Amino acid sequence: MAIKLLYPIIKTHENLAMQTDKAVMAFYRVPNTPITITDKGKKDKHKLTITQLIKKLTKNKSFELSLIPKDYLLEKND
């Protein structure tokens, strides 16, 4: 016998998703940044950019960063 799990997202609009508990999540795609191991300048610049991003997010007090597949389906397909 299969267990049917409750799909957590009930509605989407652009990059926003409303969950069944009425919480809203925003999804953003961060483009891949290819950096060679020997390019110290580019690595340092990228680290600075990520640090600034996280500092801005911490002001919101409630955020989560996750790596999800780019083909992740937000809406339920019946």
HTML snippet that shows the backbone in 3Dmol.js (N, CA, C, O; Angstrom):
<script src="https://3Dmol.org/build/3Dmol-min.js"></script>
<div id="view" style="width:600px;height:400px;position:relative"></div>
<script>
const pdb = `
ATOM      1  N   MET A   1       0.850  -1.180   0.000  1.00  0.00           N
ATOM      2  CA  MET A   1       0.000   0.000   0.000  1.00  0.00           C
ATOM      3  C   MET A   1       0.891   1.237   0.000  1.00  0.00           C
ATOM      4  O   MET A   1       1.810   1.339   0.813  1.00  0.00           O
ATOM      5  N   ALA A   2       0.628   2.174  -0.902  1.00  0.00           N
ATOM      6  CA  ALA A   2       1.411   3.398  -1.022  1.00  0.00           C
ATOM      7  C   ALA A   2       0.874   4.467  -0.076  1.00  0.00           C
ATOM      8  O   ALA A   2      -0.331   4.566   0.155  1.00  0.00           O
ATOM      9  N   ILE A   3       1.783   5.257   0.459  1.00  0.00           N
ATOM     10  CA  ILE A   3       1.394   6.384   1.314  1.00  0.00           C
ATOM     11  C   ILE A   3       1.410   7.633   0.457  1.00  0.00           C
ATOM     12  O   ILE A   3       2.434   7.951  -0.148  1.00  0.00           O
ATOM     13  N   LYS A   4       0.305   8.343   0.391  1.00  0.00           N
ATOM     14  CA  LYS A   4       0.227   9.572  -0.392  1.00  0.00           C
ATOM     15  C   LYS A   4       0.578  10.741   0.514  1.00  0.00           C
ATOM     16  O   LYS A   4      -0.115  11.001   1.498  1.00  0.00           O
ATOM     17  N   LEU A   5       1.647  11.442   0.184  1.00  0.00           N
ATOM     18  CA  LEU A   5       2.091  12.586   0.983  1.00  0.00           C
ATOM     19  C   LEU A   5       1.372  13.850   0.554  1.00  0.00           C
ATOM     20  O   LEU A   5       1.021  13.999  -0.616  1.00  0.00           O
ATOM     21  N   LEU A   6       1.154  14.745   1.473  1.00  0.00           N
ATOM     22  CA  LEU A   6       0.517  16.020   1.201  1.00  0.00           C
ATOM     23  C   LEU A   6       1.502  16.930   0.489  1.00  0.00           C
ATOM     24  O   LEU A   6       2.614  17.137   0.974  1.00  0.00           O
ATOM     25  N   TYR A   7       1.111  17.470  -0.644  1.00  0.00           N
ATOM     26  CA  TYR A   7       1.983  18.380  -1.389  1.00  0.00           C
ATOM     27  C   TYR A   7       1.984  19.727  -0.670  1.00  0.00           C
ATOM     28  O   TYR A   7       0.913  20.289  -0.440  1.00  0.00           O
ATOM     29  N   PRO A   8       3.153  20.264  -0.308  1.00  0.00           N
ATOM     30  CA  PRO A   8       3.202  21.438   0.567  1.00  0.00           C
ATOM     31  C   PRO A   8       2.856  22.777  -0.100  1.00  0.00           C
ATOM     32  O   PRO A   8       2.620  23.759   0.603  1.00  0.00           O
ATOM     33  N   ILE A   9       2.822  22.839  -1.418  1.00  0.00           N
ATOM     34  CA  ILE A   9       2.592  24.126  -2.098  1.00  0.00           C
ATOM     35  C   ILE A   9       1.194  24.122  -2.708  1.00  0.00           C
ATOM     36  O   ILE A   9       0.834  23.229  -3.474  1.00  0.00           O
ATOM     37  N   ILE A  10       0.404  25.158  -2.344  1.00  0.00           N
ATOM     38  CA  ILE A  10      -0.970  25.209  -2.856  1.00  0.00           C
ATOM     39  C   ILE A  10      -1.145  26.219  -3.990  1.00  0.00           C
ATOM     40  O   ILE A  10      -2.082  26.105  -4.780  1.00  0.00           O
ATOM     41  N   LYS A  11      -0.249  27.210  -4.074  1.00  0.00           N
ATOM     42  CA  LYS A  11      -0.393  28.230  -5.118  1.00  0.00           C
ATOM     43  C   LYS A  11       0.963  28.858  -5.397  1.00  0.00           C
ATOM     44  O   LYS A  11       1.776  29.020  -4.488  1.00  0.00           O
ATOM     45  N   THR A  12       1.208  29.212  -6.658  1.00  0.00           N
ATOM     46  CA  THR A  12       2.442  29.910  -7.027  1.00  0.00           C
ATOM     47  C   THR A  12       2.127  31.146  -7.840  1.00  0.00           C
ATOM     48  O   THR A  12       1.105  31.211  -8.525  1.00  0.00           O
ATOM     49  N   HIS A  13       3.006  32.119  -7.762  1.00  0.00           N
ATOM     50  CA  HIS A  13       2.932  33.325  -8.581  1.00  0.00           C
ATOM     51  C   HIS A  13       4.362  33.792  -8.813  1.00  0.00           C
ATOM     52  O   HIS A  13       5.057  34.195  -7.880  1.00  0.00           O
ATOM     53  N   GLU A  14       4.794  33.732 -10.084  1.00  0.00           N
ATOM     54  CA  GLU A  14       6.169  34.055 -10.457  1.00  0.00           C
ATOM     55  C   GLU A  14       7.135  33.251  -9.589  1.00  0.00           C
ATOM     56  O   GLU A  14       7.147  32.024  -9.685  1.00  0.00           O
ATOM     57  N   ASN A  15       7.936  33.887  -8.757  1.00  0.00           N
ATOM     58  CA  ASN A  15       8.903  33.142  -7.941  1.00  0.00           C
ATOM     59  C   ASN A  15       8.416  32.916  -6.504  1.00  0.00           C
ATOM     60  O   ASN A  15       9.199  32.497  -5.651  1.00  0.00           O
ATOM     61  N   LEU A  16       7.148  33.184  -6.230  1.00  0.00           N
ATOM     62  CA  LEU A  16       6.587  33.008  -4.892  1.00  0.00           C
ATOM     63  C   LEU A  16       5.749  31.738  -4.827  1.00  0.00           C
ATOM     64  O   LEU A  16       5.072  31.379  -5.790  1.00  0.00           O
ATOM     65  N   ALA A  17       5.800  31.066  -3.694  1.00  0.00           N
ATOM     66  CA  ALA A  17       5.004  29.860  -3.487  1.00  0.00           C
ATOM     67  C   ALA A  17       4.355  29.917  -2.110  1.00  0.00           C
ATOM     68  O   ALA A  17       5.023  30.176  -1.109  1.00  0.00           O
ATOM     69  N   MET A  18       3.029  29.671  -2.067  1.00  0.00           N
ATOM     70  CA  MET A  18       2.322  29.626  -0.792  1.00  0.00           C
ATOM     71  C   MET A  18       2.180  28.165  -0.380  1.00  0.00           C
ATOM     72  O   MET A  18       1.719  27.327  -1.154  1.00  0.00           O
ATOM     73  N   GLN A  19       2.581  27.881   0.845  1.00  0.00           N
ATOM     74  CA  GLN A  19       2.488  26.528   1.370  1.00  0.00           C
ATOM     75  C   GLN A  19       1.127  26.296   2.004  1.00  0.00           C
ATOM     76  O   GLN A  19       0.351  27.232   2.198  1.00  0.00           O
ATOM     77  N   THR A  20       0.846  25.050   2.321  1.00  0.00           N
ATOM     78  CA  THR A  20      -0.441  24.708   2.921  1.00  0.00           C
ATOM     79  C   THR A  20      -0.628  25.359   4.287  1.00  0.00           C
ATOM     80  O   THR A  20      -1.765  25.542   4.723  1.00  0.00           O
ATOM     81  N   ASP A  21       0.456  25.712   4.973  1.00  0.00           N
ATOM     82  CA  ASP A  21       0.348  26.385   6.272  1.00  0.00           C
ATOM     83  C   ASP A  21       0.313  27.909   6.130  1.00  0.00           C
ATOM     84  O   ASP A  21       0.475  28.633   7.113  1.00  0.00           O
ATOM     85  N   LYS A  22       0.100  28.392   4.899  1.00  0.00           N
ATOM     86  CA  LYS A  22      -0.008  29.821   4.549  1.00  0.00           C
ATOM     87  C   LYS A  22       1.326  30.569   4.608  1.00  0.00           C
ATOM     88  O   LYS A  22       1.344  31.790   4.451  1.00  0.00           O
ATOM     89  N   ALA A  23       2.426  29.879   4.827  1.00  0.00           N
ATOM     90  CA  ALA A  23       3.744  30.507   4.757  1.00  0.00           C
ATOM     91  C   ALA A  23       4.100  30.706   3.289  1.00  0.00           C
ATOM     92  O   ALA A  23       3.744  29.889   2.440  1.00  0.00           O
ATOM     93  N   VAL A  24       4.803  31.793   2.996  1.00  0.00           N
ATOM     94  CA  VAL A  24       5.186  32.102   1.620  1.00  0.00           C
ATOM     95  C   VAL A  24       6.701  31.984   1.482  1.00  0.00           C
ATOM     96  O   VAL A  24       7.463  32.455   2.326  1.00  0.00           O
ATOM     97  N   MET A  25       7.109  31.340   0.391  1.00  0.00           N
ATOM     98  CA  MET A  25       8.532  31.202   0.092  1.00  0.00           C
ATOM     99  C   MET A  25       8.818  31.887  -1.233  1.00  0.00           C
ATOM    100  O   MET A  25       7.977  31.905  -2.131  1.00  0.00           O
ATOM    101  N   ALA A  26      10.005  32.444  -1.344  1.00  0.00           N
ATOM    102  CA  ALA A  26      10.449  33.019  -2.612  1.00  0.00           C
ATOM    103  C   ALA A  26      11.625  32.195  -3.116  1.00  0.00           C
ATOM    104  O   ALA A  26      12.529  31.852  -2.354  1.00  0.00           O
ATOM    105  N   PHE A  27      11.605  31.887  -4.392  1.00  0.00           N
ATOM    106  CA  PHE A  27      12.670  31.113  -5.008  1.00  0.00           C
ATOM    107  C   PHE A  27      13.462  32.005  -5.946  1.00  0.00           C
ATOM    108  O   PHE A  27      12.890  32.727  -6.763  1.00  0.00           O
ATOM    109  N   TYR A  28      14.761  31.953  -5.827  1.00  0.00           N
ATOM    110  CA  TYR A  28      15.643  32.724  -6.694  1.00  0.00           C
ATOM    111  C   TYR A  28      16.704  31.799  -7.261  1.00  0.00           C
ATOM    112  O   TYR A  28      17.234  30.942  -6.553  1.00  0.00           O
ATOM    113  N   ARG A  29      17.007  31.970  -8.516  1.00  0.00           N
ATOM    114  CA  ARG A  29      18.048  31.167  -9.137  1.00  0.00           C
ATOM    115  C   ARG A  29      19.331  31.984  -9.144  1.00  0.00           C
ATOM    116  O   ARG A  29      19.363  33.115  -9.629  1.00  0.00           O
ATOM    117  N   VAL A  30      20.367  31.402  -8.609  1.00  0.00           N
ATOM    118  CA  VAL A  30      21.679  32.044  -8.606  1.00  0.00           C
ATOM    119  C   VAL A  30      22.487  31.394  -9.723  1.00  0.00           C
ATOM    120  O   VAL A  30      22.712  30.184  -9.706  1.00  0.00           O
ATOM    121  N   PRO A  31      22.920  32.186 -10.686  1.00  0.00           N
ATOM    122  CA  PRO A  31      23.643  31.596 -11.815  1.00  0.00           C
ATOM    123  C   PRO A  31      24.974  30.972 -11.384  1.00  0.00           C
ATOM    124  O   PRO A  31      25.622  31.423 -10.439  1.00  0.00           O
ATOM    125  N   ASN A  32      25.349  29.932 -12.102  1.00  0.00           N
ATOM    126  CA  ASN A  32      26.610  29.261 -11.856  1.00  0.00           C
ATOM    127  C   ASN A  32      27.770  30.212 -12.161  1.00  0.00           C
ATOM    128  O   ASN A  32      27.744  30.923 -13.165  1.00  0.00           O
ATOM    129  N   THR A  33      28.778  30.222 -11.301  1.00  0.00           N
ATOM    130  CA  THR A  33      29.948  31.073 -11.513  1.00  0.00           C
ATOM    131  C   THR A  33      31.182  30.185 -11.634  1.00  0.00           C
ATOM    132  O   THR A  33      31.752  29.765 -10.627  1.00  0.00           O
ATOM    133  N   PRO A  34      31.592  29.902 -12.871  1.00  0.00           N
ATOM    134  CA  PRO A  34      32.778  29.062 -13.031  1.00  0.00           C
ATOM    135  C   PRO A  34      34.051  29.837 -12.661  1.00  0.00           C
ATOM    136  O   PRO A  34      34.327  30.898 -13.221  1.00  0.00           O
ATOM    137  N   ILE A  35      34.804  29.300 -11.727  1.00  0.00           N
ATOM    138  CA  ILE A  35      36.041  29.940 -11.277  1.00  0.00           C
ATOM    139  C   ILE A  35      37.123  28.862 -11.239  1.00  0.00           C
ATOM    140  O   ILE A  35      36.947  27.806 -10.631  1.00  0.00           O
ATOM    141  N   THR A  36      38.229  29.145 -11.890  1.00  0.00           N
ATOM    142  CA  THR A  36      39.325  28.181 -11.844  1.00  0.00           C
ATOM    143  C   THR A  36      40.019  28.264 -10.491  1.00  0.00           C
ATOM    144  O   THR A  36      40.000  29.300  -9.826  1.00  0.00           O
ATOM    145  N   ILE A  37      40.623  27.167 -10.104  1.00  0.00           N
ATOM    146  CA  ILE A  37      41.262  27.082  -8.793  1.00  0.00           C
ATOM    147  C   ILE A  37      42.450  28.051  -8.673  1.00  0.00           C
ATOM    148  O   ILE A  37      42.842  28.417  -7.565  1.00  0.00           O
ATOM    149  N   THR A  38      43.011  28.455  -9.792  1.00  0.00           N
ATOM    150  CA  THR A  38      44.192  29.325  -9.756  1.00  0.00           C
ATOM    151  C   THR A  38      43.849  30.812  -9.832  1.00  0.00           C
ATOM    152  O   THR A  38      44.733  31.654  -9.668  1.00  0.00           O
ATOM    153  N   ASP A  39      42.575  31.151 -10.078  1.00  0.00           N
ATOM    154  CA  ASP A  39      42.180  32.563 -10.212  1.00  0.00           C
ATOM    155  C   ASP A  39      41.806  33.133  -8.844  1.00  0.00           C
ATOM    156  O   ASP A  39      40.628  33.221  -8.500  1.00  0.00           O
ATOM    157  N   LYS A  40      42.813  33.516  -8.075  1.00  0.00           N
ATOM    158  CA  LYS A  40      42.603  34.011  -6.714  1.00  0.00           C
ATOM    159  C   LYS A  40      41.757  35.283  -6.679  1.00  0.00           C
ATOM    160  O   LYS A  40      40.902  35.433  -5.807  1.00  0.00           O
ATOM    161  N   GLY A  41      41.986  36.184  -7.609  1.00  0.00           N
ATOM    162  CA  GLY A  41      41.227  37.435  -7.647  1.00  0.00           C
ATOM    163  C   GLY A  41      39.735  37.193  -7.841  1.00  0.00           C
ATOM    164  O   GLY A  41      38.908  37.793  -7.155  1.00  0.00           O
ATOM    165  N   LYS A  42      39.398  36.316  -8.773  1.00  0.00           N
ATOM    166  CA  LYS A  42      37.984  36.024  -9.037  1.00  0.00           C
ATOM    167  C   LYS A  42      37.352  35.298  -7.850  1.00  0.00           C
ATOM    168  O   LYS A  42      36.199  35.557  -7.508  1.00  0.00           O
ATOM    169  N   LYS A  43      38.107  34.382  -7.216  1.00  0.00           N
ATOM    170  CA  LYS A  43      37.589  33.682  -6.033  1.00  0.00           C
ATOM    171  C   LYS A  43      37.303  34.668  -4.900  1.00  0.00           C
ATOM    172  O   LYS A  43      36.255  34.590  -4.259  1.00  0.00           O
ATOM    173  N   ASP A  44      38.231  35.595  -4.653  1.00  0.00           N
ATOM    174  CA  ASP A  44      38.041  36.574  -3.581  1.00  0.00           C
ATOM    175  C   ASP A  44      36.845  37.490  -3.856  1.00  0.00           C
ATOM    176  O   ASP A  44      36.081  37.816  -2.948  1.00  0.00           O
ATOM    177  N   LYS A  45      36.692  37.901  -5.122  1.00  0.00           N
ATOM    178  CA  LYS A  45      35.562  38.761  -5.491  1.00  0.00           C
ATOM    179  C   LYS A  45      34.237  38.016  -5.284  1.00  0.00           C
ATOM    180  O   LYS A  45      33.266  38.590  -4.789  1.00  0.00           O
ATOM    181  N   HIS A  46      34.206  36.742  -5.664  1.00  0.00           N
ATOM    182  CA  HIS A  46      32.985  35.937  -5.498  1.00  0.00           C
ATOM    183  C   HIS A  46      32.666  35.739  -4.017  1.00  0.00           C
ATOM    184  O   HIS A  46      31.503  35.830  -3.621  1.00  0.00           O
ATOM    185  N   LYS A  47      33.664  35.474  -3.206  1.00  0.00           N
ATOM    186  CA  LYS A  47      33.458  35.316  -1.758  1.00  0.00           C
ATOM    187  C   LYS A  47      32.902  36.600  -1.152  1.00  0.00           C
ATOM    188  O   LYS A  47      32.018  36.546  -0.297  1.00  0.00           O
ATOM    189  N   LEU A  48      33.406  37.746  -1.583  1.00  0.00           N
ATOM    190  CA  LEU A  48      32.917  39.031  -1.092  1.00  0.00           C
ATOM    191  C   LEU A  48      31.446  39.222  -1.475  1.00  0.00           C
ATOM    192  O   LEU A  48      30.644  39.666  -0.655  1.00  0.00           O
ATOM    193  N   THR A  49      31.098  38.890  -2.705  1.00  0.00           N
ATOM    194  CA  THR A  49      29.712  39.018  -3.166  1.00  0.00           C
ATOM    195  C   THR A  49      28.775  38.145  -2.334  1.00  0.00           C
ATOM    196  O   THR A  49      27.711  38.599  -1.915  1.00  0.00           O
ATOM    197  N   ILE A  50      29.165  36.905  -2.096  1.00  0.00           N
ATOM    198  CA  ILE A  50      28.339  35.989  -1.302  1.00  0.00           C
ATOM    199  C   ILE A  50      28.221  36.483   0.136  1.00  0.00           C
ATOM    200  O   ILE A  50      27.143  36.411   0.727  1.00  0.00           O
ATOM    201  N   THR A  51      29.312  36.982   0.701  1.00  0.00           N
ATOM    202  CA  THR A  51      29.289  37.523   2.067  1.00  0.00           C
ATOM    203  C   THR A  51      28.315  38.690   2.174  1.00  0.00           C
ATOM    204  O   THR A  51      27.544  38.774   3.130  1.00  0.00           O
ATOM    205  N   GLN A  52      28.351  39.590   1.193  1.00  0.00           N
ATOM    206  CA  GLN A  52      27.439  40.737   1.196  1.00  0.00           C
ATOM    207  C   GLN A  52      25.987  40.276   1.083  1.00  0.00           C
ATOM    208  O   GLN A  52      25.108  40.826   1.748  1.00  0.00           O
ATOM    209  N   LEU A  53      25.734  39.280   0.253  1.00  0.00           N
ATOM    210  CA  LEU A  53      24.379  38.747   0.099  1.00  0.00           C
ATOM    211  C   LEU A  53      23.858  38.187   1.414  1.00  0.00           C
ATOM    212  O   LEU A  53      22.729  38.478   1.809  1.00  0.00           O
ATOM    213  N   ILE A  54      24.665  37.389   2.091  1.00  0.00           N
ATOM    214  CA  ILE A  54      24.233  36.780   3.354  1.00  0.00           C
ATOM    215  C   ILE A  54      24.019  37.834   4.431  1.00  0.00           C
ATOM    216  O   ILE A  54      23.097  37.711   5.237  1.00  0.00           O
ATOM    217  N   LYS A  55      24.854  38.864   4.459  1.00  0.00           N
ATOM    218  CA  LYS A  55      24.653  39.945   5.431  1.00  0.00           C
ATOM    219  C   LYS A  55      23.328  40.655   5.198  1.00  0.00           C
ATOM    220  O   LYS A  55      22.644  41.020   6.154  1.00  0.00           O
ATOM    221  N   LYS A  56      22.956  40.855   3.929  1.00  0.00           N
ATOM    222  CA  LYS A  56      21.675  41.497   3.624  1.00  0.00           C
ATOM    223  C   LYS A  56      20.507  40.597   4.025  1.00  0.00           C
ATOM    224  O   LYS A  56      19.487  41.081   4.516  1.00  0.00           O
ATOM    225  N   LEU A  57      20.657  39.292   3.817  1.00  0.00           N
ATOM    226  CA  LEU A  57      19.586  38.364   4.170  1.00  0.00           C
ATOM    227  C   LEU A  57      19.393  38.250   5.678  1.00  0.00           C
ATOM    228  O   LEU A  57      18.265  38.074   6.138  1.00  0.00           O
ATOM    229  N   THR A  58      20.464  38.346   6.452  1.00  0.00           N
ATOM    230  CA  THR A  58      20.343  38.181   7.901  1.00  0.00           C
ATOM    231  C   THR A  58      19.507  39.286   8.541  1.00  0.00           C
ATOM    232  O   THR A  58      18.984  39.102   9.640  1.00  0.00           O
ATOM    233  N   LYS A  59      19.375  40.420   7.875  1.00  0.00           N
ATOM    234  CA  LYS A  59      18.526  41.495   8.400  1.00  0.00           C
ATOM    235  C   LYS A  59      17.061  41.055   8.457  1.00  0.00           C
ATOM    236  O   LYS A  59      16.293  41.569   9.270  1.00  0.00           O
ATOM    237  N   ASN A  60      16.672  40.109   7.601  1.00  0.00           N
ATOM    238  CA  ASN A  60      15.288  39.619   7.568  1.00  0.00           C
ATOM    239  C   ASN A  60      14.972  38.645   8.692  1.00  0.00           C
ATOM    240  O   ASN A  60      13.802  38.350   8.938  1.00  0.00           O
ATOM    241  N   LYS A  61      15.972  38.149   9.367  1.00  0.00           N
ATOM    242  CA  LYS A  61      15.839  37.239  10.504  1.00  0.00           C
ATOM    243  C   LYS A  61      15.339  35.843  10.142  1.00  0.00           C
ATOM    244  O   LYS A  61      15.617  34.897  10.880  1.00  0.00           O
ATOM    245  N   SER A  62      14.622  35.679   9.051  1.00  0.00           N
ATOM    246  CA  SER A  62      14.085  34.373   8.705  1.00  0.00           C
ATOM    247  C   SER A  62      14.346  34.091   7.230  1.00  0.00           C
ATOM    248  O   SER A  62      13.627  34.571   6.353  1.00  0.00           O
ATOM    249  N   PHE A  63      15.379  33.312   6.977  1.00  0.00           N
ATOM    250  CA  PHE A  63      15.662  32.918   5.611  1.00  0.00           C
ATOM    251  C   PHE A  63      16.339  31.557   5.613  1.00  0.00           C
ATOM    252  O   PHE A  63      16.893  31.117   6.620  1.00  0.00           O
ATOM    253  N   GLU A  64      16.281  30.916   4.478  1.00  0.00           N
ATOM    254  CA  GLU A  64      16.912  29.606   4.330  1.00  0.00           C
ATOM    255  C   GLU A  64      17.536  29.543   2.950  1.00  0.00           C
ATOM    256  O   GLU A  64      16.917  29.935   1.960  1.00  0.00           O
ATOM    257  N   LEU A  65      18.749  29.055   2.888  1.00  0.00           N
ATOM    258  CA  LEU A  65      19.414  28.846   1.611  1.00  0.00           C
ATOM    259  C   LEU A  65      19.478  27.354   1.356  1.00  0.00           C
ATOM    260  O   LEU A  65      19.899  26.584   2.220  1.00  0.00           O
ATOM    261  N   SER A  66      19.062  26.949   0.174  1.00  0.00           N
ATOM    262  CA  SER A  66      19.086  25.535  -0.178  1.00  0.00           C
ATOM    263  C   SER A  66      19.501  25.379  -1.630  1.00  0.00           C
ATOM    264  O   SER A  66      19.212  26.227  -2.474  1.00  0.00           O
ATOM    265  N   LEU A  67      20.173  24.298  -1.895  1.00  0.00           N
ATOM    266  CA  LEU A  67      20.456  23.932  -3.273  1.00  0.00           C
ATOM    267  C   LEU A  67      19.367  22.978  -3.717  1.00  0.00           C
ATOM    268  O   LEU A  67      19.189  21.905  -3.141  1.00  0.00           O
ATOM    269  N   ILE A  68      18.638  23.385  -4.755  1.00  0.00           N
ATOM    270  CA  ILE A  68      17.589  22.525  -5.281  1.00  0.00           C
ATOM    271  C   ILE A  68      17.822  22.341  -6.773  1.00  0.00           C
ATOM    272  O   ILE A  68      18.413  23.208  -7.417  1.00  0.00           O
ATOM    273  N   PRO A  69      17.368  21.229  -7.331  1.00  0.00           N
ATOM    274  CA  PRO A  69      17.543  21.020  -8.771  1.00  0.00           C
ATOM    275  C   PRO A  69      16.838  22.104  -9.566  1.00  0.00           C
ATOM    276  O   PRO A  69      15.768  22.564  -9.169  1.00  0.00           O
ATOM    277  N   LYS A  70      17.421  22.516 -10.678  1.00  0.00           N
ATOM    278  CA  LYS A  70      16.809  23.600 -11.447  1.00  0.00           C
ATOM    279  C   LYS A  70      15.504  23.191 -12.111  1.00  0.00           C
ATOM    280  O   LYS A  70      14.737  24.057 -12.534  1.00  0.00           O
ATOM    281  N   ASP A  71      15.228  21.875 -12.214  1.00  0.00           N
ATOM    282  CA  ASP A  71      13.962  21.435 -12.777  1.00  0.00           C
ATOM    283  C   ASP A  71      12.933  21.113 -11.691  1.00  0.00           C
ATOM    284  O   ASP A  71      11.968  20.391 -11.943  1.00  0.00           O
ATOM    285  N   TYR A  72      13.137  21.643 -10.494  1.00  0.00           N
ATOM    286  CA  TYR A  72      12.234  21.434  -9.358  1.00  0.00           C
ATOM    287  C   TYR A  72      10.849  21.963  -9.701  1.00  0.00           C
ATOM    288  O   TYR A  72      10.711  23.111 -10.124  1.00  0.00           O
ATOM    289  N   LEU A  73       9.829  21.141  -9.524  1.00  0.00           N
ATOM    290  CA  LEU A  73       8.461  21.531  -9.846  1.00  0.00           C
ATOM    291  C   LEU A  73       7.802  22.209  -8.649  1.00  0.00           C
ATOM    292  O   LEU A  73       7.704  21.613  -7.576  1.00  0.00           O
ATOM    293  N   LEU A  74       7.350  23.446  -8.823  1.00  0.00           N
ATOM    294  CA  LEU A  74       6.679  24.159  -7.746  1.00  0.00           C
ATOM    295  C   LEU A  74       5.207  23.796  -7.663  1.00  0.00           C
ATOM    296  O   LEU A  74       4.644  23.725  -6.571  1.00  0.00           O
ATOM    297  N   GLU A  75       4.579  23.565  -8.810  1.00  0.00           N
ATOM    298  CA  GLU A  75       3.157  23.283  -8.811  1.00  0.00           C
ATOM    299  C   GLU A  75       2.914  21.788  -8.970  1.00  0.00           C
ATOM    300  O   GLU A  75       3.667  21.088  -9.646  1.00  0.00           O
ATOM    301  N   LYS A  76       1.857  21.322  -8.338  1.00  0.00           N
ATOM    302  CA  LYS A  76       1.500  19.902  -8.373  1.00  0.00           C
ATOM    303  C   LYS A  76       0.926  19.550  -9.737  1.00  0.00           C
ATOM    304  O   LYS A  76       0.073  20.261 -10.269  1.00  0.00           O
ATOM    305  N   ASN A  77       1.400  18.460 -10.286  1.00  0.00           N
ATOM    306  CA  ASN A  77       0.865  17.963 -11.548  1.00  0.00           C
ATOM    307  C   ASN A  77       0.043  16.723 -11.272  1.00  0.00           C
ATOM    308  O   ASN A  77       0.569  15.724 -10.781  1.00  0.00           O
ATOM    309  N   ASP A  78      -1.243  16.778 -11.582  1.00  0.00           N
ATOM    310  CA  ASP A  78      -2.117  15.609 -11.357  1.00  0.00           C
ATOM    311  C   ASP A  78      -2.187  14.751 -12.581  1.00  0.00           C
ATOM    312  O   ASP A  78      -2.871  13.728 -12.580  1.00  0.00           O
TER     313      ASP A  78
END
`;
const viewer = $3Dmol.createViewer("view");
viewer.addModel(pdb, "pdb");
viewer.setStyle({}, {cartoon: {color: "spectrum"}});
viewer.zoomTo();
viewer.render();
</script>
